[in-house]
Amino acid sequence: MTRIILYKSRAVFQHQLPGLARLQGHFRAYGPGSTPIDRTGRIRFPVKTVSLFPLPAIHNFDKSYEECCDERAVALLEHAQRLDVPLYCFWSGGIDSTTVLVSLLKHATPAQLERITVLMSAASIGEYPDFYRKHIFGKLNRAAASTFPFLLGDRNLIVNGEHNDQLFGSDIIANAVNLLGYERVMAPYDAGLMTDFFEERMEGNRGLAAWYVKLYGMLAGGAPIALTTNYHRLWWINFALKWQNVFLRMLSFADRPLTAEWVRDYYAPFFCTDDFQRWSMTNLDERVRGDWRGYKWPAKDVIFGFTKDAAYRANKLKLGSLKFLVAQATPVSFIDEGFGFHKDMAPELFYEPANDFLEA
């Protein structure tokens, strides 16, 4: 049986099969590239998927976010050194990728610094010009981010800022804050409020929105911690359903076949570790400080500790920067569990008829 680890909505919805019409509601809410794969095992989607990332056990976890960053940076620098390969680090100028680069710069030896090449665009400089001027220009190797598809599959360690959104929340929470207001999003969970929000995301279809609030509610039963606020629920949907999509989406742009072994050894989204996930699940109160400008404040504190840039820490907001780094690339439509890449796939190969999206 073919099982899918990544798929694109446009390749699936050209087929009219039971459950697929209702599945479109998720993509309306979370975007056309947000392949949902349930890590809790609670939801059966109409696509034959398999989860590569089981939820880690929490145990007695007490590391800080910065400690997780420091340990990850040291491990990646040593891994590149053991492999004797270049370390390519994406940098958009945003909070996630700047946290990654700062963590690497804090711990790199002079020899390890020589291995680092920053993958960036003109938009990266525009988003954080002071950091570029002080910490990249004339100090680190640089290359155009548009070259990254040609680096995939070769002997290069690829590092990016993926999964930090899943640790803290996501763009959809910013949308909820804009629509509903910060205080209401942070308030105790209200299914009616969530229905209002998803109704707007699903183009005014309140019946579909209410159905999805119940469906997403199934995920809460798979959480090892209490999800008491609207914010917690929106975070958990992203954390439980989108982790795998975020890990794989950049790989879908590769210009050559990849193997599971290459992905294991040479591809390293910085925040994709069990310890970062444990931090996220045990620090629900460390998402936002004060108001929405304080979103991702632990990451901003890591950056501030290195740059002493108080204005960036106080005022920087989350932007969707990834689109600037992959603007010129075209992804494949399916990746199967053997890391086979497919531009298209017959519906009998990907469709799962026993699904929770069938119309009553």
Order of alpha helices (4+ residues) and beta strands (2+ residues): beta-alpha-alpha-alpha-beta-alpha-alpha-beta-alpha-beta-alpha-beta-alpha-alpha-alpha-alpha-alpha-alpha-alpha-alpha-beta-alpha-alpha-alpha-alpha-beta-beta-alpha
